[in-house]
Amino acid sequence: MHCYKPGDDVGQLEHWPFDNPGSDYRIKEGSPRASGRIDLGGPGNTTRFGIWRCTKGIFECTEQGDELMTILSGRCRLIDTANGIVNELAAGDSILTRDGSRVTWEITEEVTKVFFGCKAEGF
């Protein structure tokens, strides 16, 4: 079982390029670089649990699956492009995003998050 708290060392992560066609990533500002790790579930499963990190920058994407995330470090704004709702997030904050929602990530300080996602038809 994994238990992460804000500020914890999450271990090694691998580069995750912004190239998933379903997510339709669009870099808006800067050169954000993402990395991550799936600790449980993933391809072919209906759930997944893992760690994601991204450097400063702004990008837009379509969320793949319902996802509950908790920010472990850093700061960002997550903007729902459909309704303009802005969520300011920092270490200890959690948010739920819905499958298929289009969001803009404005990362002002490198962000590390832990996430749990589910998708009825699988990832």
Stockholm file with secondary structure:
# STOCKHOLM 1.0

chainA/1-123         MHCYKPGDDVGQLEHWPFDNPGSDYRIKEGSPRASGRIDLGGPGNTTRFGIWRCTKGIFECTEQGDELMTILSGRCRLIDTANGIVNELAAGDSILTRDGSRVTWEITEEVTKVFFGCKAEGF
#=GR chainA/1-123 SS CCCCCTTCCCCCCEECCSCCTTTCCEEEESCCCEEEEEEEECTTSSEEEEEEEECSEEEEEECCSEEEEEEEEEEEEEEETTTCCEEEEETTCEEEECTTCEEEEEEEEEEEEEEEEECTTCC
#=GC SS_cons         CCCCCTTCCCCCCEECCSCCTTTCCEEEESCCCEEEEEEEECTTSSEEEEEEEECSEEEEEECCSEEEEEEEEEEEEEEETTTCCEEEEETTCEEEECTTCEEEEEEEEEEEEEEEEECTTCC
//
